[in-house]
Amino acid sequence: MTIKDILEKLVKDYQESEYKNYGRDMSYLSARKELLTGGKLYTFEVGSSTVKPVRMKGSLEYTANPIVADACGEFPEVVGEGLHRVMVNAGALNNTLLISDGVEAYKS
């Protein structure tokens, strides 16, 4: 599973939860924006809290950790070596939404 797959599942689960619990029928894009705008994506070594560097797709330089989502709730594509532990925090409240081990960076 890749970082992109995990983020998509997170948004779809939120979208379904909002409909089931509150009757809110929202589009995928609306759900992503509401859930992840200003959110933070952290990458670590698997099973630890040691930061594992990643690069923006197309760049040779490592990026800051955490990576911050834009105003539409999108994270830039990143590439990295091997598997990662990924943690995603919500934007405004900075609540942890997800922690997952054994995740691949985006595939080119």
N, CA and C atoms as an extended XYZ file, in Angstrom:
324
Properties=species:S:1:pos:R:3:atomname:S:1:resname:S:1:resid:I:1 pbc="F F F"
N         0.852       -1.179        0.000 N   MET     1
C         0.000        0.000        0.000 CA  MET     1
C         0.896        1.238        0.000 C   MET     1
N         0.491        2.246       -0.742 N   THR     2
C         1.280        3.471       -0.837 CA  THR     2
C         0.667        4.578        0.031 C   THR     2
N         1.424        5.654        0.207 N   ILE     3
C         0.918        6.814        0.944 CA  ILE     3
C        -0.358        7.319        0.281 C   ILE     3
N        -0.359        7.381       -1.032 N   LYS     4
C        -1.539        7.862       -1.765 CA  LYS     4
C        -2.761        6.983       -1.478 C   LYS     4
N        -2.576        5.663       -1.475 N   ASP     5
C        -3.678        4.736       -1.185 CA  ASP     5
C        -4.255        4.978        0.202 C   ASP     5
N        -3.373        5.159        1.179 N   ILE     6
C        -3.816        5.371        2.561 CA  ILE     6
C        -4.601        6.672        2.695 C   ILE     6
N        -4.124        7.731        2.043 N   LEU     7
C        -4.828        9.018        2.116 CA  LEU     7
C        -6.199        8.930        1.456 C   LEU     7
N        -6.283        8.236        0.329 N   GLU     8
C        -7.574        8.080       -0.350 CA  GLU     8
C        -8.558        7.304        0.518 C   GLU     8
N        -8.095        6.239        1.156 N   LYS     9
C        -8.965        5.452        2.027 CA  LYS     9
C        -9.417        6.275        3.229 C   LYS     9
N        -8.528        7.066        3.787 N   LEU    10
C        -8.855        7.915        4.922 CA  LEU    10
C        -9.994        8.874        4.558 C   LEU    10
N        -9.910        9.500        3.398 N   VAL    11
C       -10.940       10.453        2.967 CA  VAL    11
C       -12.256        9.727        2.679 C   VAL    11
N       -12.192        8.584        2.015 N   LYS    12
C       -13.423        7.835        1.715 CA  LYS    12
C       -14.109        7.370        2.994 C   LYS    12
N       -13.341        6.934        3.977 N   ASP    13
C       -13.917        6.530        5.263 CA  ASP    13
C       -14.586        7.711        5.947 C   ASP    13
N       -13.963        8.886        5.884 N   TYR    14
C       -14.545       10.096        6.467 CA  TYR    14
C       -15.847       10.452        5.753 C   TYR    14
N       -15.817       10.380        4.432 N   GLN    15
C       -16.989       10.685        3.611 CA  GLN    15
C       -18.161        9.767        4.005 C   GLN    15
N       -17.907        8.473        4.134 N   GLU    16
C       -18.942        7.512        4.515 CA  GLU    16
C       -19.435        7.753        5.931 C   GLU    16
N       -18.531        8.077        6.837 N   SER    17
C       -18.893        8.332        8.225 CA  SER    17
C       -19.802        9.558        8.350 C   SER    17
N       -19.483       10.599        7.627 N   GLU    18
C       -20.297       11.827        7.671 CA  GLU    18
C       -21.713       11.559        7.159 C   GLU    18
N       -21.829       10.728        6.134 N   TYR    19
C       -23.153       10.407        5.589 CA  TYR    19
C       -23.925        9.523        6.578 C   TYR    19
N       -23.258        8.489        7.072 N   LYS    20
C       -23.907        7.538        7.979 CA  LYS    20
C       -24.332        8.205        9.285 C   LYS    20
N       -23.458        9.013        9.875 N   ASN    21
C       -23.728        9.599       11.195 CA  ASN    21
C       -24.517       10.892       11.165 C   ASN    21
N       -24.366       11.689       10.095 N   TYR    22
C       -24.985       13.017       10.074 CA  TYR    22
C       -25.836       13.283        8.835 C   TYR    22
N       -25.939       12.315        7.931 N   GLY    23
C       -26.721       12.502        6.717 CA  GLY    23
C       -26.094       13.483        5.741 C   GLY    23
N       -24.801       13.762        5.916 N   ARG    24
C       -24.112       14.708        5.029 CA  ARG    24
C       -23.612       13.962        3.801 C   ARG    24
N       -24.180       14.275        2.660 N   ASP    25
C       -23.758       13.667        1.399 CA  ASP    25
C       -22.774       14.622        0.738 C   ASP    25
N       -21.492       14.332        0.882 N   MET    26
C       -20.469       15.238        0.362 CA  MET    26
C       -19.618       14.531       -0.680 C   MET    26
N       -19.109       15.314       -1.617 N   SER    27
C       -18.238       14.750       -2.652 CA  SER    27
C       -16.889       14.381       -2.048 C   SER    27
N       -16.153       13.551       -2.769 N   TYR    28
C       -14.808       13.169       -2.335 CA  TYR    28
C       -13.941       14.409       -2.146 C   TYR    28
N       -14.005       15.357       -3.104 N   LEU    29
C       -13.176       16.562       -3.028 CA  LEU    29
C       -13.539       17.418       -1.815 C   LEU    29
N       -14.833       17.525       -1.528 N   SER    30
C       -15.269       18.292       -0.351 CA  SER    30
C       -14.803       17.629        0.938 C   SER    30
N       -14.918       16.311        0.983 N   ALA    31
C       -14.483       15.577        2.176 CA  ALA    31
C       -12.985       15.733        2.393 C   ALA    31
N       -12.205       15.631        1.295 N   ARG    32
C       -10.749       15.775        1.415 CA  ARG    32
C       -10.391       17.164        1.911 C   ARG    32
N       -11.036       18.175        1.354 N   LYS    33
C       -10.747       19.554        1.749 CA  LYS    33
C       -11.083       19.774        3.224 C   LYS    33
N       -12.243       19.285        3.648 N   GLU    34
C       -12.673       19.477        5.030 CA  GLU    34
C       -11.769       18.739        6.015 C   GLU    34
N       -11.378       17.543        5.656 N   LEU    35
C       -10.601       16.703        6.568 CA  LEU    35
C        -9.122       17.055        6.602 C   LEU    35
N        -8.529       17.352        5.440 N   LEU    36
C        -7.064       17.419        5.360 CA  LEU    36
C        -6.449       18.792        5.091 C   LEU    36
N        -7.242       19.840        4.846 N   THR    37
C        -6.651       21.152        4.611 CA  THR    37
C        -5.772       21.541        5.797 C   THR    37
N        -4.512       21.832        5.502 N   GLY    38
C        -3.560       22.176        6.557 CA  GLY    38
C        -3.078       20.980        7.357 C   GLY    38
N        -3.478       19.779        6.943 N   GLY    39
C        -3.060       18.564        7.630 CA  GLY    39
C        -1.562       18.335        7.483 C   GLY    39
N        -1.047       17.452        8.294 N   LYS    40
C         0.395       17.175        8.281 CA  LYS    40
C         0.632       15.692        8.069 C   LYS    40
N         1.595       15.384        7.213 N   LEU    41
C         1.999       14.017        6.903 CA  LEU    41
C         3.438       13.843        7.379 C   LEU    41
N         3.640       12.920        8.309 N   TYR    42
C         4.964       12.631        8.845 CA  TYR    42
C         5.423       11.280        8.317 C   TYR    42
N         6.712       11.143        8.037 N   THR    43
C         7.270        9.851        7.633 CA  THR    43
C         8.397        9.482        8.588 C   THR    43
N         8.350        8.237        9.059 N   PHE    44
C         9.321        7.726       10.023 CA  PHE    44
C         9.856        6.382        9.550 C   PHE    44
N        10.932        5.944       10.189 N   GLU    45
C        11.403        4.574       10.000 CA  GLU    45
C        10.306        3.646       10.525 C   GLU    45
N        10.120        2.498        9.892 N   VAL    46
C         9.088        1.548       10.308 CA  VAL    46
C         9.295        1.161       11.776 C   VAL    46
N         8.199        1.221       12.545 N   GLY    47
C         8.232        0.802       13.940 CA  GLY    47
C         8.925        1.747       14.895 C   GLY    47
N         9.210        2.979       14.458 N   SER    48
C         9.915        3.907       15.353 CA  SER    48
C         9.413        5.335       15.168 C   SER    48
N        10.005        6.234       15.929 N   SER    49
C         9.692        7.661       15.770 CA  SER    49
C        10.878        8.409       15.158 C   SER    49
N        11.809        7.670       14.551 N   THR    50
C        12.947        8.270       13.863 CA  THR    50
C        12.502        8.764       12.491 C   THR    50
N        12.681       10.051       12.249 N   VAL    51
C        12.252       10.644       10.986 CA  VAL    51
C        12.959        9.965        9.814 C   VAL    51
N        12.179        9.628        8.777 N   LYS    52
C        12.738        9.045        7.560 CA  LYS    52
C        12.521       10.052        6.440 C   LYS    52
N        13.604       10.549        5.846 N   PRO    53
C        13.464       11.597        4.830 CA  PRO    53
C        12.832       11.093        3.531 C   PRO    53
N        12.086       11.982        2.909 N   VAL    54
C        11.508       11.743        1.585 CA  VAL    54
C        11.767       12.980        0.731 C   VAL    54
N        11.641       12.807       -0.585 N   ARG    55
C        11.819       13.918       -1.521 CA  ARG    55
C        10.519       14.168       -2.263 C   ARG    55
N        10.315       15.404       -2.692 N   MET    56
C         9.200       15.703       -3.574 CA  MET    56
C         9.482       15.031       -4.907 C   MET    56
N         8.451       14.512       -5.529 N   LYS    57
C         8.617       13.872       -6.827 CA  LYS    57
C         9.261       14.865       -7.798 C   LYS    57
N        10.343       14.445       -8.456 N   GLY    58
C        11.042       15.294       -9.417 CA  GLY    58
C        12.158       16.133       -8.811 C   GLY    58
N        12.344       16.059       -7.491 N   SER    59
C        13.379       16.846       -6.825 CA  SER    59
C        14.472       15.922       -6.301 C   SER    59
N        15.677       16.465       -6.198 N   LEU    60
C        16.787       15.699       -5.632 CA  LEU    60
C        16.999       16.010       -4.155 C   LEU    60
N        16.346       17.056       -3.672 N   GLU    61
C        16.524       17.473       -2.284 CA  GLU    61
C        15.425       16.912       -1.390 C   GLU    61
N        15.799       16.602       -0.157 N   TYR    62
C        14.822       16.102        0.804 CA  TYR    62
C        13.927       17.245        1.252 C   TYR    62
N        12.700       16.911        1.614 N   THR    63
C        11.723       17.903        2.021 CA  THR    63
C        11.581       17.929        3.541 C   THR    63
N        10.951       18.964        4.034 N   ALA    64
C        10.703       19.090        5.473 CA  ALA    64
C         9.750       17.985        5.926 C   ALA    64
N         9.869       17.621        7.180 N   ASN    65
C         8.982       16.637        7.763 CA  ASN    65
C         8.383       17.279        9.004 C   ASN    65
N         7.134       17.613        9.073 N   PRO    66
C         6.050       17.079        8.269 CA  PRO    66
C         5.859       17.813        6.948 C   PRO    66
N         5.136       17.140        6.072 N   ILE    67
C         4.702       17.727        4.804 CA  ILE    67
C         3.296       18.243        5.059 C   ILE    67
N         3.014       19.475        4.662 N   VAL    68
C         1.719       20.108        4.955 CA  VAL    68
C         0.828       20.085        3.712 C   VAL    68
N        -0.438       19.716        3.910 N   ALA    69
C        -1.418       19.697        2.813 CA  ALA    69
C        -1.785       21.124        2.415 C   ALA    69
N        -2.144       21.285        1.154 N   ASP    70
C        -2.530       22.609        0.649 CA  ASP    70
C        -3.988       22.931        1.004 C   ASP    70
N        -4.506       24.043        0.480 N   ALA    71
C        -5.853       24.510        0.789 CA  ALA    71
C        -6.946       23.571        0.284 C   ALA    71
N        -6.604       22.660       -0.618 N   CYS    72
C        -7.570       21.668       -1.112 CA  CYS    72
C        -7.433       20.334       -0.387 C   CYS    72
N        -6.540       20.273        0.601 N   GLY    73
C        -6.334       19.036        1.341 CA  GLY    73
C        -5.462       18.030        0.619 C   GLY    73
N        -4.697       18.489       -0.354 N   GLU    74
C        -3.822       17.590       -1.105 CA  GLU    74
C        -2.389       17.679       -0.600 C   GLU    74
N        -1.749       16.514       -0.522 N   PHE    75
C        -0.331       16.453       -0.211 CA  PHE    75
C         0.439       16.278       -1.508 C   PHE    75
N         1.617       16.884       -1.620 N   PRO    76
C         2.426       16.674       -2.831 CA  PRO    76
C         2.909       15.229       -2.896 C   PRO    76
N         3.182       14.757       -4.093 N   GLU    77
C         3.721       13.414       -4.251 CA  GLU    77
C         5.162       13.399       -3.756 C   GLU    77
N         5.481       12.370       -2.980 N   VAL    78
C         6.835       12.224       -2.446 CA  VAL    78
C         7.380       10.852       -2.826 C   VAL    78
N         8.697       10.770       -2.897 N   VAL    79
C         9.352        9.488       -3.160 CA  VAL    79
C        10.357        9.235       -2.053 C   VAL    79
N        10.562        7.977       -1.755 N   GLY    80
C        11.509        7.607       -0.712 CA  GLY    80
C        11.908        6.160       -0.859 C   GLY    80
N        12.940        5.775       -0.173 N   GLU    81
C        13.459        4.411       -0.247 CA  GLU    81
C        12.759        3.512        0.765 C   GLU    81
N        12.380        2.318        0.344 N   GLY    82
C        11.844        1.307        1.249 CA  GLY    82
C        10.489        1.653        1.831 C   GLY    82
N        10.221        1.051        2.990 N   LEU    83
C         8.939        1.230        3.659 CA  LEU    83
C         9.034        2.296        4.743 C   LEU    83
N         7.890        2.872        5.085 N   HIS    84
C         7.814        3.971        6.047 CA  HIS    84
C         6.733        3.700        7.081 C   HIS    84
N         6.854        4.371        8.227 N   ARG    85
C         5.730        4.541        9.149 CA  ARG    85
C         5.177        5.911        8.802 C   ARG    85
N         3.879        5.991        8.600 N   VAL    86
C         3.244        7.239        8.203 CA  VAL    86
C         2.267        7.661        9.293 C   VAL    86
N         2.293        8.954        9.631 N   MET    87
C         1.326        9.513       10.563 CA  MET    87
C         0.683       10.719        9.881 C   MET    87
N        -0.650       10.778        9.920 N   VAL    88
C        -1.386       11.892        9.323 CA  VAL    88
C        -2.169       12.579       10.433 C   VAL    88
N        -1.983       13.895       10.541 N   ASN    89
C        -2.719       14.710       11.507 CA  ASN    89
C        -3.678       15.624       10.770 C   ASN    89
N        -4.857       15.848       11.372 N   ALA    90
C        -5.845       16.767       10.805 CA  ALA    90
C        -5.313       18.189       10.909 C   ALA    90
N        -5.805       19.052       10.049 N   GLY    91
C        -5.320       20.423        9.978 CA  GLY    91
C        -5.553       21.254       11.224 C   GLY    91
N        -6.760       21.789       11.399 N   ALA    92
C        -7.035       22.779       12.432 CA  ALA    92
C        -6.837       22.233       13.852 C   ALA    92
N        -7.313       21.040       14.108 N   LEU    93
C        -7.238       20.497       15.465 CA  LEU    93
C        -5.964       19.715       15.731 C   LEU    93
N        -5.241       19.379       14.672 N   ASN    94
C        -3.983       18.634       14.760 CA  ASN    94
C        -4.158       17.269       15.433 C   ASN    94
N        -5.374       16.696       15.318 N   ASN    95
C        -5.624       15.360       15.856 CA  ASN    95
C        -4.983       14.318       14.955 C   ASN    95
N        -4.454       13.264       15.539 N   THR    96
C        -3.898       12.181       14.749 CA  THR    96
C        -5.033       11.377       14.140 C   THR    96
N        -5.037       11.288       12.806 N   LEU    97
C        -6.069       10.550       12.083 CA  LEU    97
C        -5.642        9.129       11.779 C   LEU    97
N        -4.328        8.933       11.628 N   LEU    98
C        -3.845        7.648       11.163 CA  LEU    98
C        -2.376        7.470       11.486 C   LEU    98
N        -2.014        6.266       11.894 N   ILE    99
C        -0.617        5.850       11.995 CA  ILE    99
C        -0.551        4.475       11.353 C   ILE    99
N         0.327        4.301       10.384 N   SER   100
C         0.408        3.032        9.676 CA  SER   100
C         1.866        2.685        9.367 C   SER   100
N         2.239        1.440        9.631 N   ASP   101
C         3.590        0.952        9.347 CA  ASP   101
C         3.622        0.193        8.028 C   ASP   101
N         4.815        0.133        7.418 N   GLY   102
C         5.018       -0.659        6.215 CA  GLY   102
C         4.434       -0.050        4.968 C   GLY   102
N         4.462        1.268        4.874 N   VAL   103
C         3.860        1.986        3.754 CA  VAL   103
C         4.933        2.410        2.759 C   VAL   103
N         4.647        2.227        1.482 N   GLU   104
C         5.552        2.694        0.432 CA  GLU   104
C         5.295        4.156        0.132 C   GLU   104
N         6.326        4.870       -0.308 N   ALA   105
C         6.124        6.227       -0.814 CA  ALA   105
C         5.400        6.095       -2.144 C   ALA   105
N         4.999        7.210       -2.723 N   TYR   106
C         4.323        7.190       -4.013 CA  TYR   106
C         5.188        6.481       -5.046 C   TYR   106
N         4.560        5.745       -5.922 N   LYS   107
C         5.294        5.104       -7.001 CA  LYS   107
C         5.343        6.056       -8.179 C   LYS   107
N         6.480        6.070       -8.886 N   SER   108
C         6.605        6.977      -10.028 CA  SER   108
C         5.825        6.450      -11.197 C   SER   108
